Structure formats: C-alpha cells, structure tokens
C-alpha cells in the first residue's frame, strides 16, 4: 500500500478563490503519474464562467494553480 503525504493546508470542504472564481474541494484521489509514480490530486467543484453549469476539475495536490475555469463543453480546445 502506498503512503501519501498530504499538504495540511488542504481539507475536503474548504473553499478557494482563483481570479474571482470560487472552487470547493470535494475530494482527494490517487493517480498514477506519467513516470509511474503514485500521487494524489485535488478534486474541485466550481461553475463554468460561460454557462454557469457546475463541473469538477482536478489540480496537483500542492496548490490551486491555473485550474479549468470552464466546463468541458466551453473549454478551449487545444489543437491536435
């Protein structure tokens, strides 16, 4: 079983603000990184800036940095 170190500043139920948009931490999930190491990601719930629908997004466990601001329907598509 893998043991994870969790940054104490994040707790499920907390809220954070990113450029005026409110994010609520609703979960912490294990993930496998590209290099094969196990890690944790933070699961946030917020509302789309374009249509207002509620959606979830994930960020690295250390900080809320550049999270998705729009739902999958309105997210900017990256060229393939």
Short mmCIF file of the C-alpha atoms (twelve columns), coordinates in Angstrom:
data_MODEL
# 
_entry.id   MODEL 
# 
loop_
_atom_site.group_PDB 
_atom_site.id 
_atom_site.type_symbol 
_atom_site.label_atom_id 
_atom_site.label_alt_id 
_atom_site.label_comp_id 
_atom_site.label_asym_id 
_atom_site.label_seq_id 
_atom_site.Cartn_x 
_atom_site.Cartn_y 
_atom_site.Cartn_z 
_atom_site.pdbx_PDB_model_num 
ATOM 1  C CA . UNK A 1  0.000   0.000  0.000   1 
ATOM 2  C CA . UNK A 2  1.317   3.434  -0.938  1 
ATOM 3  C CA . UNK A 3  1.538   6.099  1.739   1 
ATOM 4  C CA . UNK A 4  0.866   9.649  0.614   1 
ATOM 5  C CA . UNK A 5  1.991   12.889 2.167   1 
ATOM 6  C CA . UNK A 6  -0.818  15.437 2.055   1 
ATOM 7  C CA . UNK A 7  -0.246  19.137 2.367   1 
ATOM 8  C CA . UNK A 8  -2.095  20.126 5.567   1 
ATOM 9  C CA . UNK A 9  -3.416  23.384 4.116   1 
ATOM 10 C CA . UNK A 10 -5.985  21.487 2.007   1 
ATOM 11 C CA . UNK A 11 -9.001  19.791 3.590   1 
ATOM 12 C CA . UNK A 12 -12.175 18.467 1.993   1 
ATOM 13 C CA . UNK A 13 -14.894 21.072 2.355   1 
ATOM 14 C CA . UNK A 14 -12.579 24.071 2.115   1 
ATOM 15 C CA . UNK A 15 -13.065 26.805 -0.482  1 
ATOM 16 C CA . UNK A 16 -10.503 28.661 -2.540  1 
ATOM 17 C CA . UNK A 17 -10.659 31.637 -4.880  1 
ATOM 18 C CA . UNK A 18 -8.840  31.815 -8.212  1 
ATOM 19 C CA . UNK A 19 -9.211  35.125 -10.064 1 
ATOM 20 C CA . UNK A 20 -12.656 35.716 -8.604  1 
ATOM 21 C CA . UNK A 21 -13.967 32.207 -9.250  1 
ATOM 22 C CA . UNK A 22 -14.915 30.059 -6.242  1 
ATOM 23 C CA . UNK A 23 -13.631 26.459 -6.032  1 
ATOM 24 C CA . UNK A 24 -14.790 23.942 -3.399  1 
ATOM 25 C CA . UNK A 25 -12.560 20.986 -2.559  1 
ATOM 26 C CA . UNK A 26 -14.773 17.890 -2.740  1 
ATOM 27 C CA . UNK A 27 -12.235 15.079 -2.852  1 
ATOM 28 C CA . UNK A 28 -8.679  13.823 -2.966  1 
ATOM 29 C CA . UNK A 29 -7.940  10.953 -5.369  1 
ATOM 30 C CA . UNK A 30 -4.924  8.746  -6.035  1 
ATOM 31 C CA . UNK A 31 -3.425  8.906  -9.534  1 
ATOM 32 C CA . UNK A 32 -0.511  7.343  -11.345 1 
ATOM 33 C CA . UNK A 33 1.825   9.912  -12.912 1 
ATOM 34 C CA . UNK A 34 3.338   9.528  -16.394 1 
ATOM 35 C CA . UNK A 35 6.596   8.448  -14.789 1 
ATOM 36 C CA . UNK A 36 4.750   5.623  -12.994 1 
ATOM 37 C CA . UNK A 37 4.863   7.119  -9.503  1 
ATOM 38 C CA . UNK A 38 1.718   7.277  -7.385  1 
ATOM 39 C CA . UNK A 39 0.446   10.683 -6.313  1 
ATOM 40 C CA . UNK A 40 -2.708  12.472 -5.169  1 
ATOM 41 C CA . UNK A 41 -4.819  15.041 -6.987  1 
ATOM 42 C CA . UNK A 42 -7.298  17.517 -5.544  1 
ATOM 43 C CA . UNK A 43 -10.859 17.394 -6.930  1 
ATOM 44 C CA . UNK A 44 -12.584 20.782 -7.059  1 
ATOM 45 C CA . UNK A 45 -16.168 21.761 -7.864  1 
ATOM 46 C CA . UNK A 46 -16.894 25.117 -9.483  1 
ATOM 47 C CA . UNK A 47 -19.234 26.739 -12.030 1 
ATOM 48 C CA . UNK A 48 -18.452 27.422 -15.693 1 
ATOM 49 C CA . UNK A 49 -17.704 31.069 -16.441 1 
ATOM 50 C CA . UNK A 50 -19.573 30.797 -19.757 1 
ATOM 51 C CA . UNK A 51 -22.794 28.913 -18.953 1 
ATOM 52 C CA . UNK A 52 -22.824 28.613 -15.135 1 
ATOM 53 C CA . UNK A 53 -23.129 24.804 -15.041 1 
ATOM 54 C CA . UNK A 54 -21.424 23.068 -12.116 1 
ATOM 55 C CA . UNK A 55 -18.450 20.837 -13.012 1 
ATOM 56 C CA . UNK A 56 -15.415 19.238 -11.389 1 
ATOM 57 C CA . UNK A 57 -11.751 19.702 -12.198 1 
ATOM 58 C CA . UNK A 58 -8.520  18.375 -10.715 1 
ATOM 59 C CA . UNK A 59 -5.245  20.004 -9.732  1 
ATOM 60 C CA . UNK A 60 -1.938  18.883 -8.266  1 
ATOM 61 C CA . UNK A 61 -2.006  18.291 -4.528  1 
ATOM 62 C CA . UNK A 62 0.286   21.210 -3.711  1 
ATOM 63 C CA . UNK A 63 -1.705  24.182 -4.987  1 
ATOM 64 C CA . UNK A 64 -4.668  25.527 -6.876  1 
ATOM 65 C CA . UNK A 65 -2.810  26.859 -9.908  1 
ATOM 66 C CA . UNK A 66 -4.390  27.531 -13.289 1 
ATOM 67 C CA . UNK A 67 -7.479  25.362 -12.759 1 
ATOM 68 C CA . UNK A 68 -10.056 24.889 -15.518 1 
ATOM 69 C CA . UNK A 69 -12.452 27.824 -15.469 1 
ATOM 70 C CA . UNK A 70 -14.974 26.473 -17.974 1 
ATOM 71 C CA . UNK A 71 -16.901 23.209 -18.251 1 
ATOM 72 C CA . UNK A 72 -15.752 20.633 -20.831 1 
ATOM 73 C CA . UNK A 73 -18.272 21.996 -23.344 1 
ATOM 74 C CA . UNK A 74 -16.823 25.510 -23.172 1 
ATOM 75 C CA . UNK A 75 -13.174 24.707 -22.503 1 
ATOM 76 C CA . UNK A 76 -10.713 25.960 -25.081 1 
ATOM 77 C CA . UNK A 77 -9.747  23.087 -27.323 1 
ATOM 78 C CA . UNK A 78 -6.053  22.545 -27.903 1 
ATOM 79 C CA . UNK A 79 -5.007  21.864 -31.486 1 
ATOM 80 C CA . UNK A 80 -4.265  18.196 -32.179 1 
# 
